[in-house]
Amino acid sequence: MARKVFVTNRPWQEALEEFLGSLRSNGYLAGLPAEEVDVTRALGRVTAAPVYAAISSPHYPAAAMDGIAVRAEKTFGASEGEPLELAPDREAVLVDTGDPLPEGFDAVIMIEEVVFKDKATAVIRRPAVPGQNVRPVGEDIMAGELLVSAGHALTPYDLGGLLSAGVTRVAVRPRPRVAILPTGTEVVPPNPNPAPGQILESNGTMLAGLVVQWGGEPRVYPITPDDYQLLKERLVQAVAESDLVLINAGSSAGREDYTARLVAELGQVLTHGVATRPGKPVILGIVDGKPVIGVPGYPVSAALCAELFARPVIYYRQGLEPPRRERVQAVLARKIYSPLGREEFVRVRLEREGGRLVAIPTSRGAGTIMALARADGIVVVPRLAEGFAAGQEVTVYLLRPRETLLEETPHRSQDHQG
């Protein structure tokens, strides 16, 4: 039987635009009905509607310092030369930070500025002014104030603000449910003693971690062998139970690479093959109105295809724009050779030399997951270029937070040239 070849070798940007366009047209990217959750469990969730303060914060005039509450006008005239005595309770009331001010009192004098006579009468040597060391009602938040707008990913600081304003429940968009289907007769659960020819399943966990980072809710299904009917049953199940399906492996043109055929039978294949390296044999399809993405089995290819195609779908499903990756400029330590016709994503690590960042290419094999784990960023070689020269300044798309770039880590001494 002849093997099926890739039906396209198109730019990945063009394939993505068609994919997203189809999902917009069928209403998929319009999102799901909102759900209410406790604010304490809403970290990272995306608000489905504007959220307003239920109460002011503080909701009463509060002491901002430990000290004595006073009526400011009763302290006028106090000085070093003429200290003023204030009667306990009637003219001076002990308060701690956060205590409500007694009725009619409008200032607080710090405890360090007070001397007590007979352990009760307060003696002060400078006057207070109205509002001194007092937090007025609504100093931080006013009742009815807009706290967060719709479509906002809630941060830890947002949660603190919501709770301070008396908001305990919030309407959020559901997390996209992402099914991850590891496939392959040769693929087995991780163990320390695999037989020759067996491949330990690790991509599922890696892809699940990426999905969580992007705001999705992953579910890794059991490994499915290369059996067409079993794969079909598993895909039908996954589509019914999730919002997005990632099929790992089976996307190429081998004898047992069934993904494209399955997606075509159950729905529509929009793209099979893009002009990238790694990640060429990606499959973009739609089944029952939901996106199905076939990512290659090699881990670097799987990660890259998930980044290029699953990431934007997950963000848009939540009503968010996919955030742009941080980038820096660096000088190449050595030449990068790249074949014409495919956009290549080259892993690099970064070092600082003489006040400038230097990008050092690492292993370029699609199966070298540790090269990706040790990389600081990616250099993209355009598909109509043959690479970059040593010493050329390039843009590096960061894989790690900028602030951790130059930390001393074990991989700094390792330079795997591919």
Buried (B, 14 or more C-beta within 10 A) or exposed (E): EEEBEBEBBBBBEEBBEBBBEBBEEBEBBEBBEBEEBEBEEBEBBBBBBEBBBBBBBBBEBBBBBBBBBBBBEBBEEBEEEEEBEBEBEEBBBBBEEEBBBBEEBBBBBBBEBBEBEEEEBBBBBEBBEEBBBBBBBBBBBBBEBEBBEBBBBBEEEBBEBBEBBBBEEBBBBBBBBBBBBBBBBBBBEEEEEEEEEBBEBBBBEBBBEBBBEBBBBBBBBEBBEBBEEEBBEBBBBBBEEBBBBBBBBBBBBBEBBBBBBBBBEBBEBBBBBBBBBBBBBBBBBBBEEBBBBBBBBBBBBBBBBBBBBBBBBBBBBBBBEEEEEBEBEBBBBBEBEBEEEBBBBBBBBBBEEEEEBBBBBBBBBBBBBBBBEBBBBBBBBEBEEEBBEEEEEBEBBBBBEEEEBEEEEEBBEEEBEE
